[in-house]
Amino acid sequence: MQIINYENIEKDFFKKIEFEAISSVEEIAKEVKIQGDFAIKKYSKQFDGQDLEAFLISDSEIKNAYSKIDKKTLKAIKKSIQNVEKFSKEQLKCLKSLKTEIDKNELGHKIIPIESVGCYIPGGNYPLLSSAVMTIVPARVAGVKEIVACSPKIRPETIVACDLAGANKIYNVGGVQAIVGMAYGTQSITKVNKIVGPGNKYVTAAKKYVFGEVGIDFFAGPSEVMAIADESANPEFISADMLAQCEHDIDARAFLVCLSGNFAQKVKISAQKQLEKLSTKEIASKSFEKSFAIVVKSLDEAIELANDKAPEHLELCFKDAIKYIDKFKNYGSLFIGDYSAEVYGDYCSGTNHVLPTNEVSKYSGGLSVFDFVKIQTYQIISKQGNKIISEVASQLADTEGLKAHKLAADIRKFT
């Protein structure tokens, strides 16, 4: 971890990842789009080492998966689902159908679930069964009828998590080929209306490629965390949280923003000690080496940095942090206080861990039950209301030069 002073930061310090540069994604996508299952098998073998005959996990395979996981893991999966489901249901209560009257006309909107979604669950370096919970549960709570899950080299724990969370179909397919397969459909993989879930830079680029053919949540990955701390914070907590992000992959990044170089050194030393005990040291150490501690002179500078970076995870570990939360505008999810570990959001506190990265939180929040519904408007124009608004529509249409629009309003004026 490099330690630098705030005044030495260059303008493009938080450089965005350019997903367009990944040309291989387009090549794979075109093949999957045209060749379907044949290309899925080809790239699953090439990238994941899987020689697949069938992609869909059968009912017997699902049943067998339950027998292969221990009771503690099953209990943890169920608790995670319970908390995410409860929070999702509370969120859904915030969305209500609307009916109102304007100019004697009835207008409103309805809350309609998306009919089918694809949930991507990473499984390359690690079997991220928690992503099954985070993507599938809010979709089910929202009322989505067809929930498809894709994950490479799928493990029993992930199969069980997908099944308990509520997936209708589970496929042993990952990477670019899974995203494109769900977007366009193949002989075996169901086409969906929207794709959600985290992934590496290739999965993210694939989501960008298929956007328009299907909806997507946002660009999620590689992972990142920023912790803002003063001397009252626990350096061991913060170093552990930074390493928790760094172990995802070598492109993950951790940022510490603190008020003294002395505290930054404490965190760095703590992280080096913790790394020695980690079985994921090989990945985590590479990512941590490319991470930064930024020493600022004031909280105002720290707030400016955070809002500029728009981190996926933002931890506030300084005195009276709760008083400052309204000053932070851009983040995927906020963790306030020493005990609000980012990993609790990853697994079981109830909020979602599929969060925007790469500055996307400047215009989007994290995945939620809201991503699985559509707010669609309607209107019922009465005869009285028609008389009120027809002249307005006629005048605006005439001004725009759209004469058929004007006609459609004028023809109703005197009926």
C-alpha positions in Angstrom: 0.0 0.0 0.0 1.4 3.4 -1.0 1.0 6.3 1.4 0.6 9.7 -0.3 -0.5 13.2 0.7 -3.7 14.7 -0.5 -1.9 17.6 -2.2 0.1 15.2 -4.3 -2.9 13.6 -5.9 -3.2 14.2 -9.7 -6.4 15.2 -11.4 -7.0 11.7 -12.9 -5.9 9.8 -9.8 -9.1 7.8 -9.6 -8.9 6.6 -13.2 -12.0 4.8 -14.6 -11.6 1.4 -16.1 -12.2 1.5 -19.8 -14.2 -1.6 -20.5 -14.4 -0.9 -24.2 -10.7 -1.9 -24.5 -11.5 -5.5 -23.9 -11.9 -6.6 -27.5 -12.0 -10.3 -26.7 -15.5 -9.9 -25.2 -17.0 -8.8 -28.5 -15.5 -11.8 -30.3 -16.9 -14.3 -27.7 -20.3 -12.5 -27.7 -20.7 -12.8 -31.5 -19.9 -16.5 -31.4 -22.3 -17.2 -28.6 -25.0 -15.1 -30.3 -24.7 -17.1 -33.5 -23.6 -20.6 -32.4 -25.5 -20.8 -29.1 -24.7 -24.0 -27.0 -21.7 -24.9 -29.2 -19.9 -21.6 -28.3 -21.0 -21.9 -24.7 -19.3 -25.3 -24.5 -16.2 -24.1 -26.3 -15.6 -21.1 -24.0 -16.6 -22.9 -20.8 -13.8 -25.4 -21.6 -11.3 -22.7 -22.7 -11.8 -20.4 -19.7 -13.2 -22.5 -16.9 -11.8 -25.9 -17.7 -15.3 -27.4 -17.9 -16.1 -30.1 -20.4 -19.9 -29.7 -20.3 -22.5 -31.9 -21.8 -25.5 -30.2 -20.2 -25.7 -26.8 -18.6 -28.8 -27.0 -16.5 -28.6 -28.4 -13.0 -31.2 -31.1 -12.7 -33.5 -31.7 -9.8 -31.5 -34.8 -8.7 -28.3 -32.7 -8.8 -30.0 -30.0 -6.6 -31.1 -32.7 -4.1 -27.6 -34.2 -4.1 -26.1 -30.7 -3.4 -28.0 -30.5 -0.1 -26.3 -33.7 1.1 -22.9 -32.3 0.4 -23.0 -29.2 2.6 -22.7 -29.1 6.3 -25.4 -28.0 8.7 -23.6 -24.8 9.7 -23.3 -23.6 6.1 -27.0 -24.4 5.5 -28.0 -22.5 8.6 -25.9 -19.5 7.5 -27.4 -19.5 4.0 -30.9 -19.6 5.5 -30.2 -16.7 7.9 -28.7 -14.6 5.1 -31.8 -15.2 2.9 -34.0 -14.3 5.9 -32.4 -10.9 6.5 -32.1 -10.0 2.8 -35.7 -11.0 2.2 -36.9 -9.0 5.2 -35.1 -5.9 4.0 -36.3 -6.3 0.5 -39.9 -6.6 1.6 -39.5 -3.4 3.6 -38.1 -1.7 0.6 -41.0 -2.9 -1.6 -43.4 -1.2 0.8 -42.0 2.1 -0.3 -43.3 1.5 -3.8 -47.0 2.1 -4.1 -49.4 2.2 -7.0 -50.5 5.8 -7.7 -53.8 7.3 -8.7 -54.4 11.0 -8.9 -56.6 13.6 -10.8 -55.3 16.4 -13.0 -57.7 18.6 -15.0 -60.5 16.1 -14.3 -58.5 13.2 -15.8 -57.3 10.2 -13.9 -53.6 9.5 -14.0 -51.4 7.1 -12.2 -48.8 4.3 -12.3 -48.7 0.6 -11.6 -45.9 -1.4 -10.1 -45.3 -4.4 -12.4 -42.6 -7.1 -11.9 -40.1 -7.8 -14.7 -41.1 -11.1 -16.2 -37.7 -12.8 -16.4 -34.3 -12.0 -15.0 -30.8 -13.6 -15.2 -28.7 -13.6 -12.0 -25.0 -13.9 -12.5 -23.1 -15.5 -9.6 -19.3 -15.4 -9.8 -17.4 -18.6 -9.2 -14.0 -18.2 -10.7 -11.6 -17.6 -7.8 -14.2 -18.3 -5.2 -17.8 -19.8 -5.1 -19.6 -16.6 -4.2 -22.9 -18.2 -3.0 -23.7 -15.0 -1.2 -24.3 -13.4 -4.6 -27.0 -16.0 -5.2 -28.8 -14.6 -2.2 -28.3 -11.0 -3.1 -29.6 -11.3 -6.7 -32.3 -14.0 -6.5 -34.0 -13.0 -3.2 -35.0 -9.5 -4.2 -36.1 -10.7 -7.6 -38.4 -13.2 -5.9 -39.8 -10.7 -3.4 -40.5 -8.3 -6.3 -42.6 -11.0 -8.0 -40.4 -12.0 -10.9 -41.8 -15.2 -12.4 -38.7 -16.6 -14.2 -35.4 -16.4 -12.3 -32.4 -17.9 -14.1 -29.1 -18.3 -12.3 -25.7 -18.8 -14.0 -22.4 -19.6 -12.2 -19.2 -21.3 -13.5 -17.7 -24.5 -11.9 -20.8 -24.4 -9.7 -20.3 -25.8 -6.2 -22.9 -27.6 -4.0 -23.1 -24.6 -1.7 -24.0 -22.3 -4.6 -26.6 -24.7 -5.9 -28.3 -24.9 -2.5 -28.2 -21.1 -2.1 -29.7 -20.6 -5.6 -32.5 -23.2 -4.8 -33.3 -21.8 -1.4 -33.3 -18.2 -2.7 -35.8 -19.1 -5.3 -34.2 -19.7 -8.7 -36.3 -21.4 -11.3 -33.3 -22.6 -13.4 -29.7 -23.0 -12.4 -26.9 -23.3 -15.0 -23.3 -24.4 -14.6 -22.1 -21.7 -17.0 -20.1 -18.5 -16.3 -18.1 -15.7 -17.8 -18.9 -13.7 -20.9 -20.6 -16.7 -22.4 -23.1 -16.9 -19.6 -24.0 -13.2 -19.9 -24.5 -13.4 -23.6 -26.3 -16.7 -23.4 -28.9 -15.2 -21.0 -29.2 -12.0 -23.2 -29.9 -13.8 -26.5 -30.9 -17.2 -25.4 -29.4 -20.5 -26.7 -30.7 -24.0 -27.4 -30.4 -24.7 -23.6 -30.2 -21.3 -21.8 -33.4 -19.3 -21.3 -33.4 -15.7 -22.7 -34.2 -13.1 -20.0 -35.3 -9.5 -19.9 -32.7 -8.2 -17.5 -29.3 -9.4 -16.2 -28.0 -8.5 -12.7 -25.1 -9.5 -10.6 -21.4 -8.7 -10.0 -18.4 -10.1 -11.9 -14.9 -9.4 -13.1 -14.0 -6.9 -15.8 -14.9 -9.4 -18.5 -18.3 -10.0 -17.1 -18.8 -6.3 -16.7 -17.7 -5.7 -20.3 -20.1 -8.4 -21.5 -23.0 -6.7 -19.6 -22.1 -3.5 -21.4 -22.1 -5.3 -24.7 -25.6 -6.8 -24.3 -27.2 -3.7 -22.8 -30.1 -2.7 -25.1 -30.9 -6.3 -26.0 -31.6 -6.7 -22.3 -31.6 -4.4 -19.3 -28.8 -4.6 -16.8 -28.5 -3.4 -13.2 -25.2 -1.4 -13.6 -21.5 -2.1 -14.0 -20.4 -3.9 -10.9 -16.7 -4.9 -10.6 -13.9 -5.0 -9.9 -14.5 -4.6 -6.1 -13.4 -1.5 -4.2 -13.5 -0.1 -0.7 -12.7 3.3 0.8 -12.3 3.8 4.6 -12.1 7.2 6.1 -10.5 7.1 9.6 -9.1 9.2 12.3 -6.9 8.2 15.3 -9.9 6.9 17.2 -10.4 4.1 14.6 -9.1 0.6 15.1 -6.3 0.0 12.6 -6.7 -3.8 12.7 -10.3 -3.5 11.8 -9.6 -1.3 8.8 -6.7 -3.3 7.5 -8.8 -6.5 7.6 -11.6 -4.7 5.7 -9.1 -3.5 3.1 -7.8 -7.0 2.6 -11.3 -8.4 2.4 -11.7 -6.4 -0.8 -8.2 -7.1 -2.1 -8.6 -10.8 -2.0 -11.4 -10.8 -4.6 -9.0 -10.4 -7.5 -5.8 -8.5 -8.5 -7.9 -5.7 -10.0 -9.7 -5.0 -6.7 -8.6 -1.8 -4.9 -8.7 -0.5 -1.3 -8.3 3.1 -0.3 -7.6 4.5 3.2 -8.2 8.2 3.7 -6.9 9.3 7.1 -5.8 12.4 9.0 -2.2 11.3 9.8 0.6 9.4 8.2 1.2 7.7 11.5 -2.2 6.0 11.4 -1.7 5.0 7.8 1.6 3.2 8.9 -0.3 1.4 11.6 -2.8 0.1 9.1 -0.1 -0.9 6.6 1.8 -2.8 9.3 -1.3 -4.5 10.5 -2.3 -5.6 7.0 1.2 -7.0 6.4 0.8 -9.2 9.5 -2.7 -10.3 8.6 -1.6 -11.2 5.1 0.9 -13.7 6.4 -2.0 -15.7 7.8 -4.3 -15.6 4.8 -4.7 -18.5 2.5 -5.7 -15.9 -0.2 -2.4 -14.0 0.3 -1.3 -14.5 -3.3 -4.2 -12.5 -4.7 -4.7 -10.2 -1.8 -1.1 -9.0 -1.6 -0.9 -8.1 -5.2 -4.1 -6.0 -4.9 -3.0 -4.4 -1.6 0.4 -3.4 -3.1 -1.5 -1.3 -5.7 -3.9 0.2 -3.1 -3.4 3.6 -1.4 -3.5 5.4 1.9 -4.2 9.1 1.3 -3.3 11.5 4.1 -5.6 14.6 4.4 -5.5 17.6 6.6 -9.2 17.8 7.3 -12.5 15.9 7.0 -13.5 18.3 4.3 -10.7 17.0 2.1 -11.7 13.4 3.0 -15.3 14.1 2.0 -14.2 15.7 -1.3 -12.1 12.6 -2.1 -14.9 10.2 -1.3 -17.4 12.1 -3.4 -14.9 12.2 -6.3 -14.0 8.5 -6.1 -17.7 7.3 -5.5 -16.5 4.0 -4.0 -18.4 0.8 -4.0 -18.1 0.5 -0.2 -17.5 3.5 2.0 -16.6 3.1 5.6 -16.7 6.0 8.1 -14.5 5.2 11.0 -14.0 8.5 12.7 -15.4 10.3 15.8 -19.1 11.5 15.4 -19.2 10.1 11.9 -23.0 10.0 12.0 -23.1 13.8 12.0 -21.4 13.9 8.6 -23.3 11.3 6.6 -25.4 13.8 4.6 -22.2 15.3 3.2 -21.4 12.1 1.4 -23.2 11.9 -1.9 -21.6 9.1 -3.9 -21.2 5.5 -2.7 -22.6 2.1 -3.3 -23.3 1.4 0.4 -22.3 3.2 3.5 -20.9 1.6 6.7 -20.8 3.8 9.7 -18.7 3.1 12.8 -15.9 0.6 13.7 -18.3 -2.3 14.0 -20.0 -1.8 10.7 -17.8 -4.2 8.8 -18.2 -4.2 5.1 -18.3 -8.0 5.1 -21.6 -7.9 7.0 -23.1 -6.1 4.0 -21.5 -8.8 1.9 -23.2 -11.6 3.7 -26.0 -11.1 6.1 -26.9 -7.7 7.5 -29.8 -7.5 5.0 -28.7 -4.8 2.5 -27.5 -5.9 -0.9 -23.8 -6.5 -1.8 -24.3 -6.0 -5.5 -23.1 -2.4 -5.7 -21.9 0.1 -8.3 -18.2 0.5 -8.9 -16.1 2.6 -11.2 -17.9 5.8 -10.2 -21.3 4.4 -11.2 -22.7 5.4 -7.8 -22.6 9.0 -9.0 -25.8 8.1 -10.8 -27.0 4.8 -9.4 -27.5 3.0 -6.2 -26.9 -0.6 -5.4 -29.1 -3.6 -6.4 -32.4 -3.8 -4.7 -36.0 -5.0 -5.1 -36.6 -1.8 -7.1 -34.4 -3.2 -9.9 -36.9 -6.0 -10.5 -40.0 -3.9 -11.0 -41.2 -1.4 -13.6 -43.1 1.7 -12.8 -45.6 2.1 -15.7 -48.0 5.0 -16.1 -51.6 5.1 -17.3 -54.2 7.8 -18.0 -58.0 7.9 -18.4 -59.0 11.2 -20.1 -62.6 12.1 -19.3 -64.8 14.1 -21.7 -64.6 17.1 -19.4 -60.8 16.7 -19.1 -60.5 16.4 -22.9 -62.0 20.0 -23.2 -59.4 21.3 -20.8 -56.2 19.8 -22.3 -57.1 19.4 -26.1 -56.3 23.1 -26.9 -53.0 22.9 -25.0 -51.9 19.8 -27.0 -53.2 21.3 -30.2 -51.1 24.4 -29.7 -47.9 22.6 -28.8 -48.2 20.2 -31.7 -48.8 23.1 -34.1 -45.7 24.9 -32.7 -43.6 21.7 -33.2 -45.0 21.3 -36.7 -46.5 17.9 -36.1 -49.8 18.3 -37.9 -51.1 14.8 -37.3 -50.5 15.3 -33.6 -52.5 18.5 -33.8 -55.3 16.6 -35.7 -55.5 13.9 -33.0 -56.2 16.7 -30.4 -58.4 18.9 -32.6 -60.7 16.0 -33.7 -61.6 15.4 -30.1 -62.2 19.1 -29.2 -65.9 19.4 -30.0 -67.1 15.8 -29.4 
